[in-house]
Amino acid sequence: MNALVIGVGNEFRRDDGVGPAVAREVARHGVEATISDGDTVRLMEAWEGAELVVIVDAVRRVSGVDGQWHRTTLPQHGPIASSHGFGIPEAVELAEVLGRLPGRLVIFAVDVTDVGFGPGLSPAVTAAVPAVTKAVLAEISQARVPPIPCSRQRNRTSDQERV
């Protein structure tokens, strides 16, 4: 069994960059991680062949507190609203119809409100990165899933970056 972490987001849209920030931190621990813009088809391509996929994404919640994070799994992916026009829920639905879901999918959603133009996470979201990173690493460890070796070559489009 193998694991892959996908950080969804845009580092030039302030707190939307939380997924890529966590992906980079997880990669420093030797876990295979990639950054995606959240496009439905590219997400399915990224997780192809992985038995455990952990996605980290920024979400907008009306009553949310910046930096608060939530863990969810399928099929209870629930009413999370990605900070992108289309997002993980749509990718999951399409992958389910096409029979292209990974063996197990876990989503860590981080509440954000600042997705304006520019680099840099807000202080509250920056403070959440270590805790989310620790939770992602624990998820992989508890599943007793070896990470995909970082040297593994994956077919990536220009909108995805291996970290």
Disulfide bonds with the S-S distance in Angstrom:
none
